[in-house]
Amino acid sequence: MLEDELTVNIRHRDGVAIIDLIGDVTTFAEEKINGAYRQVTARGDRFILLNFRQNDYINSAGIAILIGIVTEVNQNGQKLAVSGLSPHFQKIFRMVGLAQYAEIYQTEEEALSAFKRLGSVE
Amino acid sequence: MQIIFPSILGYEVIARDAVAALARRCGISSERVEDVKTALCEACTNAIEHGNRLDPRRKVQVVCAVDEQRFVIEVRDEGGLLPMLPRKPIHWSLDQRTSLRGMGLMLIVTLTDEVSVVADPNDGTRIRLVFYRDPAGNGASVSQ
């Protein structure tokens, strides 16, 4: 295996758990992404933003991980959005149907405003 | 242009970057180059995982050919399995698209202008990805 090139950070803003995904989202990302999701879920977070940064490579294995997250989000009654995707990967997300389950926003700020309207800030 | 690499996940990115550089020099639009990159990576990942079963001794070969109309990439493995290509989007509602491999092939079919695959137990599997070049013909002529 070549170098693992994904960094995952968790932050909180305005009642939203922001999971920054910095780098490549491939099969090697599974543990990090699922671990971050489990962490925010254990904390009781209801609004989750996957914030993509510097993602030159998202492949079908990475998309499958995200589909797994979407499934759990629905089961757990949470709300999920994504931001920061390049136009190409926005297209790919729409193509595979992910956009039906997670709203796509250009920026983190746009996503936070939308979450605020859904009640993320009490 | 020809690139040969071992069946180790991650090498597809190196092939992708080289092919993307060639595509840009052929005048393919930056938006279309992104499609080339994604389709190529999916084809290479299939070759590594399914064709060559992650055996690093087995090689994946990427061959690019460019003419006036088309940018063609062939990805060859040593496996000889024949993947079932999904049909075009109009048929998706009729298809089962649950497997990971199915999703990768679906991306390939959707992002390319033409795709074909041939498999021979003695000669491996070859998947051929075709991208039409800008009809305005703004691209520079590049010899292979």
Interface residues (C-beta under 8 A of the other chain):
Chain A: M1 L2 E3 D24 T26 T27 F28 Y57 N59 S60 A61 I63 A64 S86 P87 H88 I92 M95 V96
Chain B: I8 L9 G10 Y11 V13 R16 E31 E34 D35 T38 C41 E42 T45 L100 R101 M103 G104 M106 L107 T110
